[in-house]
Amino acid sequence: MSEKLNVVKNFISMRYFKKFKTRDKLEKYQKKMLLKQMKYIKENSEYFKNIKADSIEDFKDLPLMDKKVMMENFNKLNCVGIDRDKALEIAINGEKSRNFDEKLNNISVGLSSGTSGARGLFIISDKERELWAGGVLAKFLPKGNILGHKIAFFLRADNNLYETIDSKAIKFRYFDIMKDMNENIKTLNEYQPTIIVAPPSVLLILAEAQENKKINVNPIKIISVAEVLTDEDADYFKKVFGLKIIHQAYQCTEGFLGYVCECGNFHINEDVIYVEKEYIDKERFVPIITDFLRKSQPIIRYRLNDILVEDKEKCSCGSPTMVIKKIEGREDDIFIFNGIKGKEITVFPDFISRCVIYANGIRNYKVVQENKDSITIYLDNMNEQIKKQIRSEFNTLAERMKFLCPKISFEKYEFNLARKMKRVERKK
């Protein structure tokens, strides 16, 4: 009971009180929280015990982290004495048995392969779970309608983290996407959710089932998670389910980083995280994040591998938090081609996608670059006319960006729910 009460308290705090009317007030709060977090990690994390923690300048001197650094230094980094190998064993056993209830020293353990395929481990305390649940509900429950919801949550792995939401006021059901999707669809139809949370790859299956009248569900909100949501997929979901907005949660091993508001704009959760921008062109940047609230496993100056597209416009919802146009993909999935003049040319995932979606009749696709001279395009709908259109689009792009157009081969597209969907992928 105390857990649910704490979730409610955190929900009320995040939804109604921890709101900033101006950018100045938000930034003052961020500085305060950064200093507080620095002092905490200096006292509780062996990895950070020798840092200076007296000013924002000291914060900027801290080394960058990424998933590799996190996993290599896991035992020294975490503040609750968790051993990495024991935590990995529990997480892997949970994945194999499909039972995710086991904890380690009262700490929940989770595993994330991520879209990069690199294995990541996260740990979270009961208090942090309650903060997370309260924050997620505060961001996503509809205005003026917060009770009686039935949430359907589709993901590869369950975790104690997600079960925190379930209560008498809000029902939560986890759907294991590793199980038979026909059974999941049947259960979903019986459950009749008001909110569906799922990766785009799963939403495509649900949308096709709805379109083919295999199910008849009427969610008031759909939240896309775990994978990059393309504009064309979002438009398809809106059409099938009769919604004006497809919401998104920017949620990963490193935390709950962003959400789409009721106005349809993508906000970064700057009331929970501090973001430094590493620009890769005038509007695209890689985020470096610091979480104010993570105590068990500190996320400090953590460099993600995501490409975010900046939006300079202020949102009409009134929030002063950072707005992005979209998550375009991952930095290591930027295609690299041989330039006409010998110099390598980099091409962002969005440009690659557009070469495919401009062809008529394309819904499911994937573009894979094997090397600088060849790419393979996987399509669910393929004929000579479509192939001709796509080759023409790539030739036009190559002429415009001055690179040598690669050899293009085509294969049949197939779903694989065991892996996160990536529309554009560059092989190492």
N, C-alpha and C positions, 0 to 999 in steps of 0.2 A: 504493500500500500504506500509506503514512504517513497518508493521509487516512482510510482505514478504521480504522486503529489509533487515530487521534485520536477518531473517533466512538465507538469502544469505550471509550476512556478517559473520555470525557465521559459516556457512558451509565452507567458504573460509579460515577462521582462523583455524578451526579444521583440515581441509583437507590438507592445504598447509603450514601453518606457525607454528601451535602448534604441531610440531613433534620433537621428541627427538632422537638424534643419539646414545647417550650413556646412560647407566643406571645411571651414576653419575649425569648427567645433569637433568635427570628425578627426581631423589631423591632430588636434591637441589630445584627444582621447587615445589615438594610436601611439603617440609618443609616450604617454603615461603607461600604457600597457606594454610597450616594448621594453621600457626600463624595468618594469615589474617582472617581466618574463626573463630578462637577462639575469637579474639577481637570483631568481628561482633556479635557473639551470646552473649557475655558478655554484650554488650551494648543494645541488642534488644530482648533477650529472658529472661523472668522472671525466668525460670527454671535454667538458667546458669549465673545469675547476680552476684553470689558470687564466681565464679571460678577464679583461677589465669590463666593469658593468656600471659605470658611473654616468655615461652620457650617450646621446645618439651617435656621436662620433665613434665611440667605442663599438657600438652596434655595427656601423659600417665597416669596421676593421675585421669583423668576424669572417672566417673562411666560408666559401660557398659549400653547400652540400648537394648531393643528388642520390639517386637510389643506390648506386654502387657504394658510395661513402657510407650511407645509412646501413646497408647490410654488412659491410666489412667491420664497422665500428658499433654494431648494434648493442653489444653488452655494455660498452662504456657510455654510449649515448643515453640509453633509457634510464629513467629515474626510479624504477621500481624493482630493480634487481632481477629482471627476466633474462634467462639464457636464450640466445637466438636459436640454438639447435633444438632445445626442448620445445620452444614455441613453434618452430617449423614442423616438428613432429606432430604436434597437436593439430596444427592447421592442415597438414597433408592428410592425416588420418580422418579429419572431418570431411575433407573433399572426397576421399575414397568411400567412406561409410555413409555420406550424406547426412551425418548427425553433427550439428555445429554447436552443441550445447556446452562442450567441455571448456573449462577455464584453467588458467595457470596462475596460482596464487591469487585467485579472485579477479584475474585480469582476462578480459576477452581477447581472443587471438584471431586474426584474419589473414588471408593470403590473397594477393592480387597479382595476376600475371601482367595486367595492363595491356594496352594496345601495342606496346613495344615488345612484348613477349618476355621481358625480364621480370623475374619473380621478385615481388616485394612483400614484406611482412609488416603488419601493423598490430599494435596492441592498444587497448583502451580500457580505462577503469570504469566502474559503475557510475561515478560522478560525471565522467566525460561522456558516457553513453546518454545520461540524462540531459546534459547540455546539448549534445548533438540532436537528440530527439526533439527537444523543445525548440531548437533553432530551425530544424527542418519543417516542423509543423507551423511555426510562426511565418515562415516564408511561403508555404505552399497551400495552407488551408484557405479556401475562398473567403473573401470578406463577407461578414454578416451571416456566415453559414459554416460554423466550425464543428458542429456535433452531428453524430449519426452517420459519419462517412464509413464506407467500406473500401479499404485500400487493397488493391491487388499488386503485389510486388514480384516482378519476374527478374531473377538474377541467377548467375551461375552457381553462387554459393551463398547460403544463408549465414547469419551471424547473430549473436546475442544483441548486437547493435540495433538491428532492425526490429527485433521482437519487442524492444522497449516501447514502441509506438502502440502496441495492442492494448486495448482497454475496453471497458463497457461503452464509453462514449465514442470511441473510434475503433472499428474492427480492422484487423490487419491479417492478410493471408499471404504467405510466401509460396510462390510457384517456382519449382525447381526446373530450370530450362534444360537440365541434363536428362530429364525424364521425358516420356512420350508427350509430344506437344499436342497430339490429338486428345489425350486425356486432360491435359492442361486447359485446352480450349473448351472441352465439355464442362469441366469444373468451373471455369470462368463464367460460362453462360448461366450456370446454376447460382453462382455467387452474386452476380449482378453488381459489380463494383461501381462506386461513384468516382473513384480515382484509380487510374492505371499507371504504374511506374514500371518502365521496361526499357531495355536497349532498343535502338532503331531496328536491329535485325529481327527482334521478337515482335516489335510493333508492325513490321511488314507482314509477318505471318498472321497476326491478329486482324490487321486491316483487310487482308485478302479473304480471311474467314468471314469477316463481317460483310464484305462486298459480295461474297458468294452465298450469303445467307446461311452459313454454317453456325453462326452465332448471331445474337441480337442484343448487344450491350449498348448502354447509353451513358458513358462516363461524362461527368461535367468537366473533368480535367484529365489530360494525359501529360505525363512527365517523362521525357526522354533522358536516359542516364547511360553512363559507362562507355558509350561510343559517340563518335562525331555524328551529329544530325545534319544532313544536307538539306538545303532549301527545297529540293524537289521531293524528298521523302516527307518533310514537314507539310508541304502542300497536299500531298496524297493523303496523309493522316487526317488533315483538316477536312478534306472533302468527304472521306469515308465516314468519319465520326461526327460530322457536322459541328466542328469547333472553329472558333476564330483564331485561337492561339494554341500552339503546341509548346508546352513549357519544357524547360530543361533544368536539370540539376548538374552542376559542375562538381561532381563528387568523385574522389579518387582515394588511393591509399593515404595521401597526404592530408585529407580532410574535405569538408564541405566548403567549396571555394566560390561557388556562384549559383545564380538562379535567374530564371526569367520572371519578371514581375507581371502584374495584371495588365500593364500597358503593352506587354509583348517585348520589352527590352531586356537585354542580358546584363545583369549586374554582378559585380564581384563583391563578395561578402567582406567588405573592408571594416565592418564592425567586429570581425572575428580574425581577419588576417591582414597583414601589411604586405603590399606588393611593390617590388622593384621591377622596372621594365628594362629588359635588354633588347633594344631595337634591332631588327634584322632588315627593315626598310622603313619608309616614312610612316607606315601605319601598322605594320606587323611587329609583334614583340614576343619574346619568351619571358614568362613570369618567374620571378624569384620570390618565394613566399615565406613569410614568418607567421606562425599561428600563435595567437595570444593565449589560447585556452588549453592547448595540449600540454599536459604535465607528465604523463607516463612516458611518452615517446616524443620529445621535443622536435618540432619542425622549425628550424632556424636557418634563414637564408637558403632555402631549399630551391634549387634550380630545376624547374619542371622541363619537360621536353615538348611542351605544347606550343603551337603557334596561335596566338590570339590576335584578332584584328580589332584595332582601336576604334572607338566611336567618340568623336569630339562633342556630339550633341548631348545636352542635358535631358534627362528623362522627365516626362510630364507627371510621373508618379510622385515627384518631389524629393526622392532620395538623392543625396549628394554623392553616393558611392559611384565608383568607376563603372562605366558602361562599355561593353565591347559589342562589336557587330556579330561576331561568331567565334567559335573555336574552329580553326581551319583544318587542323591536323597536327601531326607531330613533326618536329624539326628534322628528324632523320628520315622522313618520307618526302622531303623536297627532292624532286627529280633533278638529275645532273646529266646534261648532254654535252657533246662536243660542239663547240662554237664554230661558225663558218671561218673565223679568223684564227682558230686554234685555241682560244680561251674557253674554259669551261663555262657553261651557261646554266644557272639554277632556275628551276621553274616550280612555283608553289603549287600545292595540291589542288587548289581551287581552279587553276587554269587547266590542269589535266582533266579534272572532272567535267568541265564545261565542253571539252572536246568530245566527250561521250554523250552527255545529256542533250546536246543540240541535235543529235540524231533522233528521229521520231520513233516512238514505241519502246524506249528504253526505261526500265524500272530498276531491275537489279543488275549491278555491274561491279567489276573490280578491275583496276589497272595496276599491273605489277611491272616494275622496271628491273630486269635481270642485270643489265649493264648499260653503259652509255649508248650502245648501238641498237638495243632491242627492248621492246616492251610486249607484254601479253595482256590482252583485254578479255576478260571473262564476262559473257553476256547471257541473260536468260532468254533473250529474244534476238535471233540472229538470222539475217539473210544478206544477200550480196549488196542490196541497196544500202542497208544499215552500215555494212563494212565500208562501202565506198564513201558514205557521208562522214564517218569517223576519220578515215584516212585523209579526207579533204580538210577536215578541221585541224588535224595535227600538222598537215602541210602549211596551212595558213598561219598557225601558231609559230611554227618553225621559221617561216619567212619573217614574221613580225619580230620575233625575239632573236633571230639570227643564230639559230643552231641547226645542226645537221639532223634532219628528220630520221628517227630510228626505224628499224624494221618492225612492223606491227603484225603480230599473229593473234588469232582469236581462238578462244576455248569456251566450252559450256560453263556457265556459272552454276555453282551449287552452294546451298546454305551449309554452314558448319557452325552450329550454335555452341560448340565446345570452345570456340575461339571468338574473341571480340571482332566485330566486323570492321574492316577498314576498306574504304572505297579506293584509296590510293596508297600504294605501298612500294617502297624501294628496298630491294634486297641488298643485304650487306655484301 
